[in-house]
Amino acid sequence: MIFDAIVVGLGAVGSATLYQLAKQTPHVLGLDQFSPPHTMGSTHGDTRITRQAIGEGAYFVPLALRSYEIWQELEELTEQQLLTKTGGLFIGKEQSAVQTHNKPGWLTNTIEAAEQFGITHQILDKTSLRDQYPQFRFRDDDIGYYEPDAGFLKPELCVSAHLDQARINGASIRTNERMLSFTETATGVTVRTNLGEYTAKKLVLTTGSWVTASLYDTPYRNLLTVYRQVQYWFDVHENHAAFTSDHFPVFILSDLDVYGFPAIGSPSEGIKIAMETYAKSTTPDAVNRVVSEAETRSMYDQYIAPNFSGIGPKCIKSAVCLYTMTPNGDFVIDNHPNYQHVLVASACSGHGFKHSAAVGQVLAELALQNRTDFDLTSFRLDRFAV
């Protein structure tokens, strides 16, 4: 059988792509070396922030807005809640030079994007911040951007929902099967795995941190860098009510690269807070997936205790995930530079999940119609110097 498309890598973007493909044709195949949702890549950890005004660039906003629509569509199909609107509080200095996701002026850009697209929001001064959110320790020069429709997605449920709906629409899915190589022909691509061989008109590579191997023989072989990130859940047992979603939104402390969520489980499950770090690169196969006690203590002493009230030092659990970064924090959504029948997507750079549903639609349109109405100018490989 010749498939219309094969998707390799079924995490956030790959599962979304397979779902969008299967809505148009049942002759599609999804492959993953693990059994998604899994904990080996960038799509796990119970929650991911979603927001509509995107400080990383206004050109991301159409992807974010379309993703909101797709999440609602999936919720209706699956009768599951995938997106929880808690409001989002994004804090920092208005003209800060600190980069967030490799972007300077992140908070100012967020405000400008909200104004450009008519996204409902409020700007809070330090007095309003301290009155409304005593759980934080604000600085005198902090301002807050509050977006009421921001919130969190449940990544594992989102991936499962996409894959389940793809199956319902006729897609074939093979897990625990690793792509070894692919070969382009005049009319398509042949994919060889550890278990078989498959042929398709188009191949879509959404392999997360493993995508770097697919660019090895191109001028962009050094474009993407993989970084280890740690997510922590700290104790709020004694102050649990103050941190539930009724009183505490998702948040980003943009000048510190610290972000987090309300307490969404029982008092014993803690509150998830993490920071982004780019000190040392790694690979998905060599990354250290163990979080040390020293790391946990450092996280609490340097970032939790100085910036929050009511969060205890006990770490309930932790998890390691991977960021695959471009130099400027943008995405790659493009044809493979060496193969006309192969698409490559690295919609990551630490802020990809919120956009993944729409990126899946974009990739499906490119694979089947060779066009999309979304403006992909900022996501082309040739935007990056090599």
QUILINUR-V635318 format. One record per helix or strand of 3 or more residues. SS is the DSSP state (h for helix, s for strand). FROM is the first residue (numbers start at 1). TO is the last residue. If there is no record, write none. Layout:
{{SS | FROM | TO} {SS | FROM | TO}}
//
This chain:
{{s | 2 | 8} {h | 12 | 22} {s | 28 | 31} {s | 48 | 50} {h | 58 | 78} {s | 83 | 85} {s | 88 | 92} {h | 106 | 117} {s | 122 | 124} {h | 126 | 132} {s | 143 | 147} {s | 151 | 153} {h | 155 | 168} {s | 172 | 174} {s | 179 | 184} {s | 189 | 193} {s | 197 | 205} {h | 208 | 214} {s | 225 | 234} {h | 237 | 243} {s | 250 | 253} {s | 258 | 260} {h | 267 | 269} {s | 271 | 275} {h | 293 | 304} {s | 315 | 325} {s | 332 | 335} {s | 342 | 346} {h | 353 | 369} {h | 377 | 379} {h | 381 | 383}}
//
